Amino acid sequence: MRSFFALAIAVLIASAAPSDRASAQSVCPDNFSAFAGTADNLSCACTAEATQIGSVWGMDVYTGDSGICRSAVHAGVIGRQGGSVTVIPEPGRNAYPGVTRNGISSSNYGRYESSFRFAGAPAATPGPAPAAAAPAARAAVSVCPDDFIAFAGTSETLTCTCSTEAAANGSVWGMDVYTGDSGICRSAVHAGVIGRQGGSVTVIPEPGRNAYPGVTRNGISSSNYGRYESSFRFAPPAVPVVNGTVPVQQPIASTLRQTGEAQLYIRFRFNSAEIEPDAAPVLEELLATLRGDPSLRLALIGHTDAVGSPEANLTLSARRAGAVGTWLIGRQIAPERLRVEGRGLTQPIADNATEMGRAINRRVQIRRVQ
């Protein structure tokens, strides 16, 4: 009887499909390379010592030769004291972006033939396998990598989230289009797609450029740089971004090019058309946009919030748009390239019942005209 039950159990184990059971070992191997091309999960234990050993390439999804236990700390599924993990095989990827997380800095890496992730870690949308990369594929990770170097030469857009801390860190080279080694999240604040509190961004790879001009925008000064082999830019947000109660200025030239219009968030004295000195960076960027395209003609359209009478706001909006036109004409922009209009409070783009919404509505809209 005893041998019969033993035989029955053996038959059940032998008939289980490889993908339906997890391989179990007492301790985790150094890396996951031996499991390349398999469908078996691996359940194992990391010692405290093992969490200090090995290199880590990638985030959320790691190269097959990354140290399993150190990657598990990076992924947040165990602490430095170690613990049990379940490792899940993944296809190879074209890019493995690095990021500093949980006290461990992972590195960027390009194409690699096998990958792994952990059960219980933030999910990442599978990227394309190297053998069948889709030109318009979209990668997603839980948080943004430090930079975009791992995606050099790819055509995958990257959707990720910037923390408040990440939005304050990193160097920035360029404007609208940034060098591949620029800090993604700090560049996103500079580009106006998120505020300093962070947020979600979509990063788009671009070819390398011969020159990356710097500019001060949204409180961040980017630097000039010459030739660099890879670049990136950001997809514009669907709605205006607010940092506290201050609208974030989007890039003027690229937004105009993509949508035919842009919003200028410049400050005026209260109930006045006198431009505040801190509006200079936005006005200088507008001036550079007009100088860079001699055929560009713009309508300058003033808008206000809903505080005050409709008649007073209509007049104020036209005066403020006119003040921007006067500033440009004073810097040798031909008057015939500009048209001034005022819309007052009639065309809000946010809720005037909130302070944030009123801040978004107080703007000078620019629109390309023939």
Secondary structure, DSSP 8 states (H G I E B T S, - for coil): -HHHHHHHHHHHHHHS-GGGSEEE-SS--S-SGGGTT---EEEEEE-TTGGGSS--BBSSSEETTS-HHHHHHHHTSSBTTBEEEEEEEEEEES-B---EETTEE-B-B--EEEEEEETTS--------GGG--TT-EEE-SS--S-SGGGTT---EEEEEE-HHHHT-S--BBSSSEETTS-HHHHHHHHTSSBTTBEEEEEEEEEEES-B---EETTEE-B-B--EEEEEEE---SS--EETTEE----HHHHHHHHSEEEE---B-TTS--B-GGGHHHHHHHHHHHHH-TT-EEEEEEE--SSS-HHHHHHHHHHHHHHHHHHHHTTT--GGGEEEEE-TTSS-SS-TTSHHHHHHHSEEEEEEE-
